[in-house]
């Protein structure tokens, strides 16, 4: 097991048990909410938060990453399949499993082709743009559950928002009150202490309240029956016509899923001293999680920032914490699904709304604006296209615009392709000063960090000199990281 060794397990199994339990507490309510977001029954959210938890630690290189349901892939599932079938229908569920299979195949093929560095193609402005756009899209998509207005069957987001506005008069007062109270409760608890399992608290409090006062008799929409038991094996439905229609969506979802999971793994590795994140292992691990889970009626999954952060903060040291969380979710599937019958859909919507608020990184967006107007234009373009059309179009456009920006800045194809090569040193050492020799941008920022860190440690340098026109936002963060870790001063020329 890639993230679990016997020595580490003996040493850290107690803290991993606690971390796994903590993660499971967060997984259960979010899983059902993300299922609602993806357009599939709540039970499939639990399945999608069960199988990947058992698969990722076998192949991944990060002891902290928790793979399962996540907001952006769930939203992408809905935008990909809702044009082909009615959400929550049997056909829709079958297509979701097919899409998961295709995402897994794409990721495994990327690994075989050694495309582990695909994450380099996604710049920070694009990440800020599509995550903020997707978060806004999620917020609006959940309004129909909080307000209980009739669902609008349209593939155009602008038309959807217009129809939602037209149906304001159909708002169900009790549902709106329940949804707003849940939102306020979650936000207050989050403000007081983020470690309190507010989602789980509101979930069980709402179930108890509905059961006692029989609020379903007053029109409150409930989750209803959730079948008990572990998921059974079912070969994904593959119809070639639908495969060709879903394949382009699968490629983009695979790219986004990998970039998200790898970015999470890399973020936690930056705070550790003995972690080595392998891009190809991460690519294969996320691919395996999707491929295997497609045989259990799951929808596309990836690393979850929220759950991974909880796992990290709880002190996880190995992938055993993921296995523990998976075992607890499996136990719930076997014995406790009946408890969720009285859970209001408005509560799930409130949980999702609060969960995705963190994706709107206003500080990050402001930082991009202050750093580069061109990067900010790319960010806004990605955000608007994601919000008003779909995530796939937003991501592809952002990728193309970022690459075009680099190409025009480098002026020649030769200079552009040299950015992808990491064989030459990034700095020239002169005494205690390192002068940057070539551009550091989002494509080569990771390689530049490793290269420059080695040069600094070998030479004992105390200063880095660089030209601002050769550094983009990712490059600047690389230099700032070296400054924070090694105390080296930064000087512009």
N, C-alpha and C positions, 0 to 999 in steps of 0.2 A: 504494500500500500504506500503510495507516493508520499502522502503527508502524515503517515503513522508508522513510526518505528517502535520495536518492542521496548528499547531502552527508554525512549521518550514517554511511551505509554505507561510504563511502570512508575515513572517519575511524576507524571502529570495527570494521571487518570482521574484523581479527585477533582481537580479544578476543571477538567474537561467535562466531567459529569455535571457540574454546576452550570458551566457555560451552555451545554446542550439543553438542559432543562430551561434555562433562561430564554434561549432561542426558540424552543418549542412553544413557550407561552406567547411569544410574538407571532410566530408562524401561523398558528391556527386561525385567529380572526382575520389576519391579512390574506390568507390563502382563499378564504371564501369571498372576500371582497374583490380580490383580483380576478377570481373566476367570473364574478358578476361583470367586471370591467371587460373581460375578454368575450363575454357573451355566451358562457357555458354554465351548466349547473354548478352549485357550490361544491358538491362532492368532488368534482374534477380539480378544483383548486386544492383540496386536501391531497388528492392523488399526486398532483404536480409538486406539492411540497413534501411528499413522502419519498417517492422513488429517487429524484435527483439528490436528496440528502444522503442516500446510501451509495450512490454511484460516484459523485465527484471526488470524495476523499480517496478513492482507489487509484485515481489517475492524476489529480491536481497537484500543484506544487506549493499551494498556500494553505497553511493550517487554519486560517481565519475565514476564508471565503465560504459563504453559505449560498448554495445554488437552489433555486426554486422559482416560485412565482415572483414576478417583478412588474412594476407599473408599465414601463415602456413596451416590453415585449407583449404584455397583455393587451395594451391599446393597439399595437400593430397587428395582433391577431384579429381584433375586431375590424379594423380598417381593411384587412386583407380578405376576410371571408364574408363579411356582411353584404358584399356586392354579389355573392354567389348563392347565399342561402340565408334563411331566417335565423337570427340568433336564438340559442337555446333549443333549437330543433335537433332531431336525431342526425339529420344530414349535416348540419352545422358542426356538431360534435365530431362526426366522422372526418370532416374536412380539417378540423383543428388537429386531430391526431395525425392526419396525412401531412399537414404543414409542419408539425413537430418532427416527423420522420425526415422530411426534406431538409429542415434546418440542421438536424443531426448529420445527415449525409453531406451537406455542404461543408460543415465544420470539419468533418473527418477528411473530406477531399482536400480542403485547405491545408490540413495538417500533412497529408501525404505529399502535397506539392510544396511543403515547407513555407507556407504563407503565414507563419506565426507572427511575423512582424507587420501584419495588416493593420494592427492597432496604430502604427506610425502614421497611417494615411489620414487619420482623423485629428484635426487640429482642435485646440482648446476652444476657439470661438464657435466651431461647429458643435462641439459637445454642449457648451452653454446654450446654444441656440435650439438644438433639437430637444434637449431635456426640458428647457423652459416652455417651449411650444407644446411638447407632449403633456407636461404638467397642466398647462392651461386647458388643453383638450380634455384631459381626464376630469378636471374640475367641472367643466361644462357638461360632460357626458354623465356625471353623477347627479346633476340637478333633477333629472326626471325621477330619480328614486327618492330624493329628499323632498321633492314637491309633489310626487305622485301624479305626474302628467303623462298622458298617453304617449308611448314611444313613437318617434317619427322615423319612418322607414325611408331613408334617403342616404345616398352615398356622398352627397355634397355637404361639407361642413357648414358653409354659409347658409344653405337652405335649411339645414338642421337647426341652426341657431334662430333663424327667422321663424320657423315653425314652433320652436320652443317658446319664443316670445309671444306668439299669437295665442298660445294655449295657457297663458298666465291665469286666465279666468277659471281654468280647470283645477287649479291647485287644491289639494286635499289638506284642510287645516290641521288635522291631527297628525298626519304624516310630516308636514312641515315643522310643526312644533317639536315632534320627537327628533327629527333630523337636526334641527337647530340646537336643541338642548344637548344632543350628543356632540355636536361640533364644539360648542362652548366648553363642555366638560373636558373633552380631549385636549383642547388648546390650553385650558387652565392647568390641568395636571401636567401637561408637557412643559409649561412655564415653571411650575413649582419644582418638578424633578423628573427628568427624562427617563430615569431608571424605573419609575413606577409603571407597571404594565397596564397603562390606561386603556388600551384597546381591549384587553381581556376583561378588565373591570366593567367597561360599558357594555360589553357583549353579555356578560352574565347578569348584570343589573337589569338590562333591557328585557332579557328573557324572563326573569323573575317578575318584573313589572307587568309585562304582557300577559303572563300566565295568571297572575293574581286578579288583574282587572279585566281580563278577556278583551283586550283592545282590538283583536281581529274582528270582533263583532261590530266595531265602529269604522271598519274599512281600512285598518292598518294592514299593509301588505307584508306577509311573513315569508320566510325562506321555505317553510313547509318540510315535508318528509325528505330526509337524507338517508339513503340506503347504508346499512351497516356492513362492515366487512372490508377486507383488503381488496385492492383492485385485481381483477382477473386479466389474464393475458388475452389480447385481441390483436390480430395482425392488422396494421393500418390499412384502411380502404385506399386502394390505388387505382384511379381511373385516369388513363393517359391524358384525356382532354383537360381534366381538372389539375393534373400534375403540371402540365405546361402553363396553365393559368396561374398556379400558385408558386411556381419555381422562382420567378423574379422577386416575389415578395419574400420567399424563403432565403434567398441570397442576402437581401438587405437585413432581414431579421437576424440571420447568422452573423453578419458583420457587426451589427449593433450589439447583439448578445455577447459576442467575444470581446469587443472593445470595452463594454461595461464591466464584464467580469475581470478582464485583465487590468483595467484601470483600478478597480477595487483592490485586487491582489497587490498591485504595484504600490498603491497608497499605503497599505499596511506594512509592506516590506521596507518602505522608506523610514518607518519608525522603529524598525528592528535592526539587530546587528548580525544575525546569523541566518537570515532568510534569503533564499535565492529563487526568484520567480522565473520560471522557464516559459517563454511565450508559446512554444510548441506543445509543452505539456498542458498548459492552460487551454489551448485550442482543442486538443484532443479530449480533455476532461469535460469541457462544456459540450462538445460534440457527442461524447458517449452518454452524458446525462440526458440529452435530448433524444438521441437515437433509441436508447433503452426505454425511456419513459413513454415514447410514442406507442409502444406495445401494451401500455397500460392506460390508454385513453387520456393521456396528459396533453397539455398545450405547451408551446415553446417556453423554455425557462432559461435563466441565466443567473449570474451572481447578483445578490441583493445587497445594496449598500446599507439599508437599515439593519437587516438581520446580521450581516457580516460585522457591522460596527458593534452591535450588541454582543456578538460572539467574541470579538476582540476585547471589548471593555470588560467582559466577564472573565477574561484571563485565559482563553483557550490557547493551548500550546500545540495540539495536534488535530488531525481530522477526525479524531474520535468524538469530539463534541458534535460534529455533524451527524455521525452515526447515532449518537444518543438522542439528538433532536428527532431524527427519522424514526427511531424506535418509539418515542413518545407519541408522535403523530400517528404511527401505525396502531398504537394502543387505543388512541382516541377513535380511530376508524373502526376498530373492532367493537368497542363497548359504549361509546358516548355520543354517537351521532344523533341519537334521539333527543338529546338536550337542545339541539339547535332548531327544533321544529318551530319554536315560538320567537325565533330571532327576526326582528324587523329588517327588511331590505334597506330601509333608510339608515339604520345603524351601520351596516356594511359600507354604504356610500359615504357616511361621515368618516369612518375609519380610513377609507381610501383617500378622501380629500385631504385629511391631515397628513397622511403618509407622503403624498406627492408634493406638499408645499415646499419641502426642502429642495426640490429640483429647480425652483425658481431662485437662482442664486444672484440676487441683485448686486451684491458686492463684487462678484466675479464679472457680471455684465458691465458694471461701472468701471472696473479695472481694464477691461478690454477697450472701452470707449476712451479712457485716458491714455491708453498705450498706442492705439492705432485706429484711425477712422476707417481704414479699409477693412481691418479685421472686424470692426463693429458692424460695418455694412454686411459682411458675410454672416455674422451672428444674427442680425435682424432678418436677413433674407431667409436663413435657415429656420428661424423661429416662425416667421409669418407663413412660409410654405408648409411647415409642419402643422401649424394651427389651422390654416384655412383649406389645405388640400389633404395631405397625410404625411406621416412621419417618413415614409420611404422617399417621397419626392423631396422633402426637406433635407434628409441626410445626403442623398445623391447630389443635390444642387450644392450643398455646403462643401462636399468633397471636391467637386469640379471647380468651384470658385476658389477654394484654397490652393489647389494645384495650379490653376491658371495664374493666381497671384504670384506664386513662387516662380513659375516659368517666366513671367514678364520681368520679375525682379532680377532673375539670373541672366536674362537676355538671350542666351543660347541653350540649345538642348544639351550640349555637352556639360555646361556648368550646372544645369538642372539635375542631370543624372548623377553628377558627382556628389550631390547631397546624400544619395543613398549608399555611398561607399564610406566605410568607417575604418579603412586600413591605415590611413595616415594620421599623425598626431593632430590634435585640434589646437594645440598651443606651442609656442616657441619660448623656451626657458632662457632667461637672461638674468643670472643672479637669483634674486628673490622675486622676480617679476615674470609672469607668464602673459605673453601677448597672444590673443586669439588669432589664428591663422585663416580660418574659414568660417562661413556662416553657421550659426547654430539656430536651427528652426525645428518645428514640430516633428519633422521626419527623422532628424538625427539627434534629437535632444537627449535621448537615453544613452546613446553611444558616446555623445560628448561628455555627459556626466561621468561615466565610467572612465573614459580616457583622461579627462582633466583631473579627476580625483587621484588617479594613479600618478600622473605627472606631479601634482602638488605634493603628495606624500613622499615621492622619490626625491624631489628637488628641495623640499622645505620652503617652497615659495609662499609669500605672504600677500601677494597682490595679483589681480587679474586685470589686464587692460583690454578693452574691446571697443569696436565701432558700433554705435547703436543701430546703424542701418543694416548691419549684418546679423542682428538678433531680433527674433520675433518674440511673442509673449511666452511661448514654451521655452525658448532659449533663455529668456530673462529669468524665468523661474528656475531653470537649471543652474544658472550662476548664483541666484539667491540661495538656492539649496546648498551649494558649495560654501557660500558665505556663512550660512547658519551652522553647518556641520563642522567646518574646518576653521572658521574664523578669518578666512581670507578676505581682504578688502577688494571692492570692485571700483574700477576707475574707467570712465568713458574717455574716448579719444576723438 
